[in-house]
């Protein structure tokens, strides 16, 4: 177990720097191998989900299951014990969290779990979007609000990597490593990384506890090999096995050997570079759309001029890959933009800048063309218009 108490200095990995202290060291020496602790300014983590934020979500919004679940004494409580129904525009809504009943259950010892926070809580939406691009793995955010005196959970291991950080109160963790169990007091300002399979347990505490877990649904070599082989397996004829093969397995063994040899030859011919590019394309075109401020962009894009200040939207990729002849494709996270190859240098310029004006693309495009491109990139969500 390592402790990093350096202050992040900013750079190309803001989310990973925040959670680990130093992104490069984490990627090279920590990732998927050992427990890691990082201490930072408490406000940097508390601002991602404070106790007031949790209170607001639970009591002052129309949050519904499965975004919330309650658990107590190792069992998930029935939704009917803390939800209600309502009507909206004549249509029935079910699974609405009843704030009064949920708070009563919390006061009685239940833990409130806020699930999928990356989908509806903006600070965590941005953190997860940035972290996915920095790691190249899908991520999700949940939070656990535990009342004073809770007994926590027994020793167990998760099937995915996690970052854990405390935003209110404290919680005592028991983390099992190569040298046996170690005690970690999680408090605001301390984040912890646990690789897949690390045994751990949360211990009883006397204060309220709110902690966030960032689950990393890691992509694996097995999955990549499977996706690479699927098209080759589809080429194997789907003919019937011979009738009576249970009594005479020889023809089946011979036929299988022939097909495996043919498949092996195709595997040897597989283009690993092309498979890796397909994987990049798959990942960078299937992220959820994230468009904070998009309404303002729609209202401002029509009046865009050569001097309008623009900014890259945080958490949005911009990766250029070859397209059809004379075209390039721009991977934008939730979509693929097909553009003429002649505008690729201008898009590379956009990639290299955090903020810009259309006039900054003058080296690559004439005034009309650069306005057309910038308006398109605003509408696609890559750029946002600054006030």
N, C-alpha and C positions, 0 to 999 in steps of 0.2 A: 504494500500500500504506500502510495506517495502523496505528499502534500505540497501543493504549489500555491504560494501566497503572493505571487507577482501580480501587479496591476496590469490588465490588458491595455495595450498601447494603440489599438485600432489597426486596421489593415484589411486584407481581403477576406478574412474569416471572422467577422464580428461576433456571430453567435457562438462559435466554437471557442474563441478567445474568452468570451464572457464565462462560459461554463467550465473551461479547462485551464485557463490562465495563459496558455501558449498553444495555438493551433498546430504549429509545425511539430513541436515536441509531442503533442498528443497523438498526431497522425503517425509519427515515426516510431514512437516508443511505448505508447499506452494502448492504442486502439486494439480491442478484442483480446487483450492479453492480461491486464491487471487492473485492480481497483485504483482509483485516482481521486484525490481530494483537492479542491481548490477553494481558497478563501478570497473573497472580493468585498467591495463595499456593499453592505446589506441593502442599501436603497436600490442598487442595480437589479437585485433579484426580487425584492419585495414589490417593486414597481410592475413586475410581470403579472402578479396576482396577489393583491393584498387581502386582508381579512374583510375590508370594506367592499372590495370587488366581489368576494364570495357571498357576502351578505346581500349585495345588490342582485346578483344573479339568482339567488335562492328566493328572495322575498319580493322583488320589484320588477320582475320580467315574466314573460309567458313561457319560461323554460319548461320543456316537456321531457318525459322519458323517451328514449334511453339516455338522454344527456345527463340525467341525474339518476343515481340509485343509492339506496340506503342499506347499510349492513350492520349487523350487531351479533356478537358472540359467534362469529364465524359463519353466519348465515345471511343471505340477502333477504331483506324484508319484502313482503308482498307490495307491489306497486299501489294496490288499492288502499294501503294504510297511510299513504302520504300524497295521493294525487286526487284530482277531481276532474269533472267534465264541464264543458261550457259550450256556448254556441257563438259563432262568428259569421255574420252575413247569412244566417239561416242554416249554417252547416255545423255539425257536431265536432267538437274538439275533445279528444280524450288524452289522458296521460299528463295533464297539466299539473305541475307541482303545486300543492297547497302549502303556502309558506307557513301558515300557522301549525299545521299538522307535522310538517317536516321539522320545524323548530322544536316542537314537543318531543319528537322522536330523538332529535339530537340531544336535548336536555336529559333524556332518559338513557343516554349512552350509545346511541347509534352514530356511526360514521357516515358522513355525507360524501359521496364520490361524484365529482363533476367530470364527466367523460367527454372526450373529443373537444376539449377546449380550443384546440387549434382551428376549429371550424367557426367559432362564434365569439371568441374573446380576443380583440385586436392585438394586444401586446404579445400574446402567445402565438397568434397567427403569424405575425412577422418573425418571431424567433424561430418557429418551426420551418417556415419557408426558407429562411437563410440557412438553417442547419441542414436541411435536406440537400441544398446545393453544395454546401461545404463537405458533406460526408458522401453524397451520392447514394443515400439510402432513405427510404420513406420514414417519416417520423410522425409521432402523435403526442398529444399532451392530455394528461388527466391530473386531477387534484384530489387530495384526501383531507377532509376537514374532520378532525377527531376531537371529541369532547374531553375535558379533564378526567383523568382516572381510567381511560380506556386501556385495555390490556394488549392492544396491538395485535400482531399476528405471529404465528409460529415460524420456525425456520423453514424456508422454502427457497427455491431458485426459479428465476424467470427464464422464459424461452427466448428472450430478446435482450439486447443491451439496454441500459437505462441511464439517464442522468437524473439525479434526485436533488432537489434543493428546497430548503425550508423558507417560508415567507411569513410565518407567524408562529410564536411559541417555540417549543423545542421537542425533539423526539430522540430517544436513545436507540441506536441501531447496534446490532451485533452482526458483524461482517466476517465471514469465514474465508480465510486465505490459506496459502501454502503453509504458513506457520501457526495455523490455528485461528480461533476467533479473536477479533479485536473489537473494542468498544468505540463507537463514533457518536458523539453528541451533535446531532444535526440542529443547527440554529441559523437564523437569517444571516446571509453572507457566506455560508459554506455550501458548496455543491459537491456532489459525489457521483462518480461514474462507476457502474458495476457491469462488467462484461457478462454475456450470456452464461448462465449456469452457476453464477456466484451465489452460494448459500447465504442467506441473510434473514434477519428478523427485526421487527420493531418492538421495542420494549415499552412497558407501562410508563406513563408520564403524568405529572400532576397539573399540567397546564394545557390549555387548548393548543392544538397543533394543526397547522395548515402546511402541507408540502405538495409540491408539483413533481410529477414524474414525466420525463420526456422519453417515451419508448421509441427505440430505433428498430424498426422492422427490417432487419438487415437482409440485403440481397446476398445470395450465397453462390459459391462455385457450382454446387449441384444444380441450383436453379438455372444458372447461365448455361451450363452444359445441356440441361434438359431442353431449354428453349432453342439452343443451337441444333440439337439433334431432331427436334420435332418435325421439321420439314423433310429431313432424310428418312425418318420412320414412315412418313406419309407416302413415300415412294414405294415402300414394300407392298407388293400385291396383297390384297385382303381376301385371298382365295380360301376355300374350305380346306381343312386338314383332311387327309384321306380317310374314308370310312374304314372302320375296323382297326384303327391305329393302336387301340388298347392292347390288342393281341399281337400286333406286329409293329414294334416301334422303330424298326430299321428305316423305313422310308421317311418317317418324321424326323429322325435324327439326321439323315442325309440331307433332306430338304432344308432343315434349319441351319445346318452347317453351310450350305450353299448361300442361303440368304444372309447369314451373319458375315460371311466372307465378302459378299457384295456390299453390305452395309459398311464393313470396315474399310473397304476401298473408297467409298464415298466420304467417310469420316476423314480419311487421310487427305482427301482433296478439299476438305472444307476450308474456307477462307476465314481465318480467325480475325483478321483486321475488319472484314466486312461484318462479321458477327458482333464484334465489339462496337462498331458504329451503329448497328441496329439497336443494340442495348442502350447506347446513349440516346438515340432518337426515341426509343420507347419511353425511357425515364423522363426525358425533357419535353415530352408532349402529352403526358398523362397526369401532371400535377393539378391539384384543384385550382380553379381561377381565384385570384386574389387581387381585388381592385379597390382598395381603400382610396377614397377621394375621386373615384371614377365619375360620380355625378358632376362634380365641378369641372372635370376634364371635358365631359360632353358639352357643358355650357360654354366653355372657353375655347374649344378647339376651332370653332368657326372663325374666330377673330385672331388666329395665330399670325404673327408677323415674323420677319427676319430677326427681330430683337427680343422675341418672347422668351423668357427664361424657362427652361425645361430641366427635368431631373429624372434619372433612372429610378424606376419604382423598386423599392427594396424587395429582395426575395424573388425577383423575376430573372430567369436566365436569358441569355441572348447568345446563342451558339449557331454559327453558320456551318452548313454542310452542303456538299455538292448536290444539285438537283438535276433536272433534265438539261439538255444541251442549251447553253446560254442562260441558265437559271441557277439560283442558289436558294436553299431553304433555310429559314431562320427558325430555330427551335425556341419557343417563347414560354415553355412550361406547360401550358394547357392547350397549346395549338401550334401548328406549323404554318409559317408565312412564306409563300412562294413569291420571289421577286426576281427581276432581271439581274444578271450577274454584274452589270455596270454599276449598280448601287451598292455592291458589297463593300467597297472601300469606305463609303459614307457610313454604313452600318458598323463597320469595324471602328470608325471614329466615335460613334455613339457608345459602343462597348467600352472604349478606353476612357470615357469621361463620366464622372458622377453627375455633373451639371453641364449644360450647354445651351446655346441659342442656335436656331437654324442657320444663322450667318456663319457659325463655326464650321459648317460643312462646305463653305465656298470653294475650297480646294478640290472638292470632289463633284459637286453638282451646281447647276445654274440656279438662280433664285427660285424659279417656279418649281423645279424638280425637288429642291431641298424642302420647300414648304409642303409639297405633296407627301414626301417621305415622312416628315416629322408629324404631320397630321395623321398619317396612317399608323405610325408607331404610338401615338397618343391613343387613337381608337382601339388599337390592339392591346393596350395596357402596359407596354414596355416603358413609355415615358409618361410623366405627369406634368401638368402645366402649373408652374409656380405663380402665386398671386402677385 
